[in-house]
Every structure is written in structure tokens, then in C-alpha cells.
Amino acid sequence: MSNYDSDGPSDSEWEDRGDLAWNEFDWERYLRDQEETVNRYLAHYETLRDDPERIDEVARRMEWETGAAADGESSGAAEVADDITAEDFGGSPDVYTLHKNPIFIATRALYLRLRRHWALLAEDPRKVPQPLALRYLEALHVGEDLAMQAIHALEFGDYAMAISLFKRALGALNQTLARLNEPAAQLPAIADYRADAQVTLFDLREIWLRVIGECRAELERPVEDDDE
């Protein structure tokens, strides 16, 4: 799983970076750019909504295609960053942060989609009982927070912790699905949202399961002896 090893800058890259003379306005511009990346992912996802291969196709449109995919093999959500490396700090004003991690972008975008659509529906108490509206939003929050923690673990190369956190995120995702199947959610106004949200939630599950598989493969890889 070389993607997660190469995503963040190594110690030597940080040393070669020199002084990054960015102020708060530079960082604000940078963060706005990363927010646009999330929106771009979401726009591709909406366009490909009915494509059964939408996860991989969105990754290709985001130019996360790996060398293996270029040779005709499936890219996979857990592999979308295989060819993504840290920015060349010496020749570019841009920098690498967690916000550029493809799994971060995909997770953030899909949760944003779920929240936006729910907010539009749940603002009318005649359509969604307010206790249900709050319980569902809380489930979304817990799942996204755990996934973000898991992605942080990936960035630090702690694959075992990442697996544990993604498993917790999957538990929260199941709780989110359960909220949509509560008796209070069996209202005509919620039916369309439930059908649509279930697809997005299962896409999140697929992405995380792929990442977990890659993490386990990395942990099972024999450790190379540096003395050899």
C-alpha cells in the first residue's frame, strides 16, 4: 500500500522545504482550493450517480488513476492515491496536507452530500420529526468523525489503528442506516431520501472496506531487513 507511504512528505522532504512564508491569507486561499476539490468530487459523483462503477470512475475523473489502472486493472478506492506524492516544495508554492488525501476528499464529499440533502428535507417539521432529524445528524457526525480519525492514522502510517477506526466508522454507518429504518422514518416525505442515502452510505462502506483490505495487506507484508 505504497499510496499512504507516499501521500505525506518524508522527513527529508520537510527538511528540503525551507521556510514556507505563508500567512493566514495564504492558508485561507489554500483551504478554499481544497474545498473546491471536494465540490468537484461531488459534482462528478452526481453526474455518475447511476453508474455501477461510479466509485472508480469518479477516481479516474479526479485523476487519481494508478499505474495499474492505466494497464487495464481496477483502480479501487483504497488505491486512488498510489501515484500521488507530496508536492515538490522546492519548485511549487503548493504544499501537501491531509486535505489532499483522496480518501479524505471522497469521505468528506459523500458526507457533505448526505447532510445537504437531509437539511433541505428536515427543515420542515411536517416532513421529518425533529427528534429523528437530530438523531440522524448525530449519526452522520459520529461516522464522519471516526473516518477522519482513521485517515489521520493512515497519514501517520499506523495501519492497525486505521483499521480499528474504520471498523468503528462502519459501526456508526450501520447506526446511520438504522436511523433511516426507524418507525419514525417511515413517512412518504422521507422515502426518496432514504433510497438515495442508502446508495451513498453503501458507497462509503465500499471505500472504507477497500482501505481496510489494503491496510491488512500492508500489515501482513514481510518486514525488510535493512542490513541485507
C-alpha positions in Angstrom: 0.0 0.0 0.0 2.6 2.5 -1.2 -0.1 5.1 -1.6 -0.2 6.0 2.0 3.5 6.0 2.4 3.9 8.5 -0.4 1.0 10.7 0.3 2.6 12.7 3.1 6.1 14.3 2.9 9.0 12.4 4.3 11.4 13.9 6.9 13.9 14.7 4.2 11.3 16.4 2.1 10.3 18.6 5.0 13.9 19.4 5.6 14.4 20.5 2.0 11.3 22.5 2.1 12.9 25.5 3.7 10.8 28.3 5.3 7.3 28.4 3.9 6.4 32.1 4.3 2.7 31.7 4.2 0.4 33.9 6.3 -3.2 33.2 7.3 -4.5 34.6 4.0 -2.3 32.2 2.0 -3.7 29.3 4.1 -7.2 30.6 3.7 -6.8 30.5 -0.1 -5.3 27.0 0.1 -8.2 25.7 2.2 -10.7 27.3 -0.2 -8.9 25.5 -3.1 -9.2 22.2 -1.2 -12.9 22.8 -0.5 -13.4 23.2 -4.3 -11.7 19.9 -4.8 -14.3 18.3 -2.5 -17.1 20.0 -4.5 -15.5 18.8 -7.8 -15.6 15.2 -6.5 -19.2 15.7 -5.5 -20.1 17.1 -9.0 -18.5 14.0 -10.7 -20.4 11.7 -8.2 -23.7 13.3 -9.0 -23.1 13.0 -12.8 -22.2 9.3 -12.4 -25.0 8.6 -9.9 -26.4 5.7 -11.9 -23.1 4.2 -12.9 -22.4 1.0 -11.1 -18.7 1.7 -11.3 -19.1 5.3 -10.0 -16.5 5.0 -7.2 -13.7 4.0 -9.6 -14.9 6.3 -12.4 -15.0 9.4 -10.1 -11.5 8.5 -9.0 -10.4 8.5 -12.7 -12.0 11.8 -13.4 -10.2 13.2 -10.3 -7.0 12.0 -12.0 -6.3 9.6 -9.1 -5.8 6.8 -11.6 -2.9 4.5 -10.7 -0.4 2.9 -13.0 -2.1 -0.5 -12.6 -5.4 1.1 -13.7 -3.8 2.5 -16.7 -2.8 -1.1 -17.7 -6.4 -2.1 -17.5 -6.7 -3.2 -13.9 -9.2 -1.8 -11.5 -8.1 1.2 -9.5 -10.1 0.8 -6.3 -10.9 3.5 -3.8 -8.1 2.3 -1.5 -5.6 2.7 -4.3 -6.6 6.0 -5.7 -3.5 7.7 -4.2 -1.0 5.2 -5.4 0.6 7.7 -7.8 0.0 10.8 -5.7 3.1 12.1 -4.0 3.9 15.1 -1.8 4.3 18.4 -3.7 7.7 19.5 -4.7 8.2 22.1 -2.1 11.3 23.5 -3.8 9.5 24.3 -7.0 5.9 24.9 -6.1 4.1 27.3 -3.7 1.6 24.5 -3.0 2.0 22.1 -0.1 0.7 18.7 0.9 -1.8 18.4 3.8 -4.4 15.9 4.8 -6.9 17.8 2.7 -5.2 16.3 -0.5 -5.7 12.7 0.6 -8.1 11.1 -1.9 -9.9 9.1 0.8 -10.3 12.3 2.8 -11.8 14.0 -0.2 -14.2 11.2 -1.1 -15.4 10.7 2.5 -15.8 14.4 3.1 -17.7 14.8 -0.2 -20.2 12.0 0.4 -21.0 13.1 3.9 -21.5 16.6 2.7 -24.0 15.2 0.2 -25.9 13.3 2.9 -26.1 16.4 5.1 -27.1 18.8 2.4 -30.0 16.7 1.2 -31.1 15.9 4.8 -31.0 19.6 5.8 -33.3 20.6 2.9 -35.8 17.9 3.9 -35.6 18.1 7.7 -36.1 21.9 7.9 -39.8 21.2 7.5 -41.0 19.5 10.8 -44.1 18.4 8.9 -41.9 16.1 6.8 -39.4 14.9 9.3 -40.0 14.6 13.1 -37.4 16.8 14.8 -36.1 14.1 17.2 -35.4 11.9 14.2 -33.7 14.8 12.4 -31.3 15.3 15.3 -30.6 11.6 15.8 -29.8 11.1 12.2 -27.5 14.2 12.0 -25.7 12.9 15.1 -25.2 9.5 13.5 -23.7 11.2 10.4 -21.4 13.3 12.6 -20.1 10.3 14.5 -19.4 8.3 11.4 -17.6 11.1 9.6 -15.5 12.0 12.7 -14.3 8.4 13.1 -13.5 8.1 9.4 -11.4 11.3 9.7 -9.5 9.9 12.6 -8.9 6.8 10.6 -7.5 8.8 7.7 -5.2 10.7 10.1 -3.9 7.2 11.2 -3.2 6.4 7.5 -1.2 9.6 7.1 1.0 8.6 10.0 1.4 5.0 8.6 -0.4 3.4 11.6 -2.4 0.9 9.6 -3.6 -1.2 12.6 -5.1 1.9 14.2 -6.6 2.9 10.9 -8.3 -0.5 10.6 -9.7 -0.2 14.2 -11.0 3.3 13.5 -12.5 2.4 10.1 -14.3 -0.5 11.8 -15.8 1.9 14.3 -16.8 4.2 11.4 -18.5 1.2 9.8 -20.4 0.6 13.0 -21.5 4.3 13.0 -22.5 3.9 9.4 -24.7 0.9 10.3 -26.3 3.1 13.0 -27.0 5.8 10.4 -28.7 3.2 8.2 -30.7 2.1 11.3 -31.9 5.6 11.9 -33.4 5.7 8.4 -35.3 2.5 9.1 -36.8 3.6 12.4 -40.6 3.7 12.6 -40.5 7.5 12.7 -38.7 7.5 9.4 -41.4 5.5 7.6 -43.0 8.7 6.2 -43.7 9.3 2.5 -41.6 12.5 2.5 -38.5 10.5 3.8 -38.8 7.6 1.3 -36.9 9.2 -1.6 -34.2 10.5 0.7 -33.8 7.0 2.3 -33.4 5.3 -1.0 -30.9 7.8 -2.2 -28.9 8.0 1.0 -28.6 4.2 1.3 -26.7 4.1 -2.0 -24.3 6.8 -0.8 -23.8 5.1 2.5 -23.0 1.8 0.8 -20.5 3.6 -1.4 -18.8 4.9 1.8 -18.8 1.4 3.2 -17.2 0.1 0.0 -14.5 2.7 0.0 -13.6 2.0 3.7 -13.7 -1.7 3.2 -11.2 -1.4 0.4 -8.9 0.7 2.5 -9.2 -1.8 5.4 -8.2 -4.6 2.9 -5.1 -2.6 1.8 -4.2 -1.8 5.4 -4.3 -5.5 6.3 -2.2 -6.4 3.2 0.4 -3.9 4.3 0.5 -5.3 7.8 1.0 -8.8 6.5 3.8 -7.8 4.2 7.2 -9.2 5.5 9.4 -6.5 7.1 12.6 -6.0 5.0 15.8 -6.3 6.8 17.8 -3.0 6.4 21.1 -4.9 7.0 20.6 -7.0 3.9 
